[in-house]
Amino acid sequence: MSLVNELEQEIENFKREYEKFERGNKSAGTRARKVLQSIKKTCQEIRVSIQGAKKEDEKDDLPSED
């Protein structure tokens, strides 16, 4: 599964748990916080992936020293 799809799924999980929390389910609040932590981790992985791709592109754009 791609990181973006994983992020979308985690966001949907967060929405479900947060709605339960708003209706008074305290345990859902704990689960929502856990999903938010997972979202944070996935976002960081996406950021690193993007930065790595940018660096590769920059390296490819440099003139060769032949």
N, CA, C and O atoms as a DFTB+ gen file, in Angstrom:
264 C
 N C O
     1  1       0.852      -1.171       0.000
     2  2       0.000       0.000       0.000
     3  2       0.902       1.240       0.000
     4  3       1.902       1.295       0.715
     5  1       0.535       2.215      -0.802
     6  2       1.341       3.430      -0.845
     7  2       1.147       4.231       0.437
     8  3       0.156       4.064       1.146
     9  1       2.094       5.086       0.715
    10  2       2.022       5.897       1.936
    11  2       0.810       6.814       1.926
    12  3       0.201       7.054       2.968
    13  1       0.458       7.327       0.757
    14  2      -0.706       8.223       0.671
    15  2      -1.988       7.455       0.982
    16  3      -2.857       7.958       1.694
    17  1      -2.107       6.249       0.455
    18  2      -3.285       5.428       0.762
    19  2      -3.336       5.085       2.248
    20  3      -4.403       5.088       2.860
    21  1      -2.179       4.793       2.813
    22  2      -2.096       4.496       4.251
    23  2      -2.560       5.708       5.064
    24  3      -3.300       5.566       6.038
    25  1      -2.119       6.893       4.657
    26  2      -2.511       8.121       5.343
    27  2      -4.022       8.331       5.254
    28  3      -4.659       8.679       6.248
    29  1      -4.595       8.123       4.074
    30  2      -6.040       8.283       3.905
    31  2      -6.811       7.328       4.810
    32  3      -7.812       7.709       5.417
    33  1      -6.339       6.086       4.898
    34  2      -6.996       5.100       5.751
    35  2      -6.897       5.500       7.224
    36  3      -7.866       5.373       7.972
    37  1      -5.732       5.980       7.633
    38  2      -5.559       6.406       9.019
    39  2      -6.465       7.594       9.346
    40  3      -7.018       7.666      10.444
    41  1      -6.618       8.511       8.416
    42  2      -7.489       9.668       8.640
    43  2      -8.939       9.208       8.811
    44  3      -9.657       9.711       9.676
    45  1      -9.359       8.260       7.992
    46  2     -10.718       7.721       8.140
    47  2     -10.890       7.055       9.501
    48  3     -11.922       7.228      10.150
    49  1      -9.882       6.292       9.940
    50  2      -9.940       5.667      11.268
    51  2     -10.044       6.728      12.356
    52  3     -10.813       6.582      13.307
    53  1      -9.258       7.804      12.209
    54  2      -9.309       8.880      13.194
    55  2     -10.705       9.486      13.253
    56  3     -11.240       9.701      14.341
    57  1     -11.298       9.761      12.098
    58  2     -12.636      10.370      12.063
    59  2     -13.652       9.503      12.801
    60  3     -14.457      10.004      13.586
    61  1     -13.605       8.190      12.537
    62  2     -14.550       7.278      13.206
    63  2     -14.364       7.315      14.719
    64  3     -15.336       7.438      15.465
    65  1     -13.120       7.208      15.169
    66  2     -12.863       7.185      16.610
    67  2     -13.207       8.522      17.262
    68  3     -13.732       8.556      18.375
    69  1     -12.914       9.611      16.578
    70  2     -13.200      10.926      17.155
    71  2     -14.705      11.156      17.273
    72  3     -15.170      11.747      18.248
    73  1     -15.467      10.690      16.282
    74  2     -16.920      10.814      16.370
    75  2     -17.453      10.047      17.577
    76  3     -18.339      10.531      18.281
    77  1     -16.913       8.851      17.815
    78  2     -17.311       8.070      18.985
    79  2     -16.948       8.815      20.266
    80  3     -17.724       8.837      21.221
    81  1     -15.762       9.423      20.278
    82  2     -15.328      10.183      21.455
    83  2     -16.273      11.349      21.727
    84  3     -16.626      11.609      22.877
    85  1     -16.679      12.047      20.675
    86  2     -17.587      13.186      20.845
    87  2     -18.938      12.759      21.401
    88  3     -19.624      13.555      22.043
    89  1     -19.325      11.513      21.162
    90  2     -20.597      10.998      21.698
    91  2     -20.441      10.480      23.126
    92  3     -21.398       9.980      23.717
    93  1     -19.224      10.602      23.681
    94  2     -19.039      10.245      25.082
    95  2     -18.218       9.001      25.350
    96  3     -18.025       8.637      26.510
    97  1     -17.734       8.340      24.321
    98  2     -16.943       7.122      24.510
    99  2     -15.490       7.525      24.795
   100  3     -14.742       7.879      23.884
   101  1     -15.110       7.464      26.065
   102  2     -13.765       7.890      26.479
   103  2     -12.672       7.004      25.883
   104  3     -11.595       7.505      25.559
   105  1     -12.916       5.722      25.734
   106  2     -11.924       4.822      25.158
   107  2     -11.613       5.182      23.710
   108  3     -10.487       5.000      23.245
   109  1     -12.604       5.689      23.009
   110  2     -12.395       6.101      21.623
   111  2     -11.428       7.279      21.559
   112  3     -10.703       7.426      20.575
   113  1     -11.407       8.111      22.584
   114  2     -10.460       9.224      22.636
   115  2      -9.028       8.721      22.671
   116  3      -8.150       9.289      22.021
   117  1      -8.790       7.665      23.422
   118  2      -7.457       7.064      23.488
   119  2      -7.075       6.493      22.127
   120  3      -5.950       6.673      21.663
   121  1      -8.017       5.806      21.496
   122  2      -7.744       5.239      20.170
   123  2      -7.506       6.342      19.149
   124  3      -6.636       6.206      18.290
   125  1      -8.264       7.432      19.228
   126  2      -8.084       8.556      18.302
   127  2      -6.686       9.151      18.455
   128  3      -6.031       9.465      17.460
   129  1      -6.231       9.304      19.690
   130  2      -4.883       9.839      19.916
   131  2      -3.819       8.902      19.360
   132  3      -2.814       9.350      18.810
   133  1      -4.044       7.599      19.506
   134  2      -3.103       6.615      18.974
   135  2      -3.029       6.710      17.443
   136  3      -1.945       6.645      16.864
   137  1      -4.184       6.865      16.800
   138  2      -4.212       7.000      15.345
   139  2      -3.527       8.297      14.933
   140  3      -2.824       8.319      13.923
   141  1      -3.713       9.380      15.689
   142  2      -3.039      10.642      15.363
   143  2      -1.526      10.477      15.407
   144  3      -0.816      11.055      14.583
   145  1      -1.030       9.703      16.352
   146  2       0.407       9.460      16.427
   147  2       0.877       8.686      15.195
   148  3       1.952       8.952      14.659
   149  1       0.073       7.742      14.760
   150  2       0.399       6.978      13.559
   151  2       0.369       7.877      12.319
   152  3       1.201       7.732      11.424
   153  1      -0.591       8.805      12.270
   154  2      -0.671       9.760      11.159
   155  2       0.588      10.614      11.122
   156  3       1.142      10.873      10.054
   157  1       1.029      11.043      12.281
   158  2       2.250      11.849      12.367
   159  2       3.441      11.080      11.785
   160  3       4.238      11.638      11.030
   161  1       3.556       9.805      12.141
   162  2       4.656       8.968      11.653
   163  2       4.578       8.799      10.131
   164  3       5.588       8.904       9.434
   165  1       3.383       8.541       9.633
   166  2       3.207       8.368       8.189
   167  2       3.527       9.651       7.445
   168  3       4.157       9.612       6.388
   169  1       3.101      10.789       7.983
   170  2       3.415      12.078       7.351
   171  2       4.926      12.296       7.289
   172  3       5.441      12.789       6.285
   173  1       5.625      11.937       8.338
   174  2       7.077      12.085       8.348
   175  2       7.716      11.187       7.283
   176  3       8.655      11.599       6.601
   177  1       7.212       9.974       7.146
   178  2       7.732       9.069       6.122
   179  2       7.512       9.651       4.723
   180  3       8.387       9.549       3.862
   181  1       6.353      10.255       4.500
   182  2       6.062      10.876       3.210
   183  2       7.008      12.049       2.976
   184  3       7.526      12.212       1.871
   185  1       7.239      12.869       4.003
   186  2       8.148      14.010       3.875
   187  2       9.554      13.552       3.499
   188  3      10.188      14.138       2.622
   189  1      10.035      12.513       4.157
   190  2      11.379      11.984       3.876
   191  2      11.438      11.452       2.443
   192  3      12.422      11.670       1.736
   193  1      10.394      10.764       2.024
   194  2      10.336      10.225       0.672
   195  2      10.370      11.342      -0.372
   196  3      11.078      11.240      -1.373
   197  1       9.611      12.394      -0.137
   198  2       9.584      13.536      -1.061
   199  2      10.953      14.195      -1.111
   200  3      11.458      14.503      -2.191
   201  1      11.554      14.412       0.053
   202  2      12.860      15.065       0.098
   203  2      13.912      14.218      -0.622
   204  3      14.763      14.752      -1.332
   205  1      13.850      12.909      -0.439
   206  2      14.787      12.022      -1.120
   207  2      14.621      12.094      -2.630
   208  3      15.607      12.096      -3.368
   209  1      13.386      12.153      -3.088
   210  2      13.128      12.250      -4.524
   211  2      13.642      13.574      -5.070
   212  3      14.191      13.626      -6.170
   213  1      13.466      14.642      -4.303
   214  2      13.960      15.951      -4.736
   215  2      15.479      15.942      -4.862
   216  3      16.030      16.475      -5.824
   217  1      16.153      15.335      -3.889
   218  2      17.623      15.279      -3.923
   219  2      18.106      14.460      -5.114
   220  3      19.102      14.813      -5.745
   221  1      17.408      13.370      -5.427
   222  2      17.766      12.555      -6.589
   223  2      17.619      13.368      -7.870
   224  3      18.470      13.300      -8.757
   225  1      16.532      14.138      -7.964
   226  2      16.316      14.977      -9.145
   227  2      17.407      16.029      -9.276
   228  3      17.896      16.296     -10.373
   229  1      17.784      16.623      -8.154
   230  2      18.836      17.642      -8.183
   231  2      20.164      17.025      -8.631
   232  3      20.918      17.642      -9.384
   233  1      20.441      15.814      -8.167
   234  2      21.684      15.139      -8.525
   235  2      21.694      14.822     -10.024
   236  3      22.728      14.928     -10.683
   237  1      20.530      14.432     -10.551
   238  2      20.434      14.110     -11.974
   239  2      20.579      15.363     -12.839
   240  3      21.021      15.273     -13.985
   241  1      20.212      16.528     -12.305
   242  2      20.277      17.783     -13.065
   243  2      21.689      18.375     -13.141
   244  3      21.952      19.245     -13.972
   245  1      22.588      17.910     -12.285
   246  2      23.941      18.447     -12.302
   247  2      24.680      18.009     -13.565
   248  3      24.535      16.865     -13.997
   249  1      25.460      18.893     -14.154
   250  2      26.221      18.501     -15.349
   251  2      27.301      17.491     -14.956
   252  3      27.887      17.580     -13.877
   253  1      27.550      16.549     -15.832
   254  2      28.575      15.539     -15.532
   255  2      29.953      16.136     -15.779
   256  3      30.109      17.061     -16.575
   257  1      30.941      15.597     -15.091
   258  2      32.300      16.115     -15.175
   259  2      33.148      15.235     -16.082
   260  3      34.271      14.883     -15.719
   261  1      32.640      14.878     -17.241
   262  2      33.384      14.013     -18.185
   263  2      34.331      14.784     -19.030
   264  3      35.024      14.206     -19.866
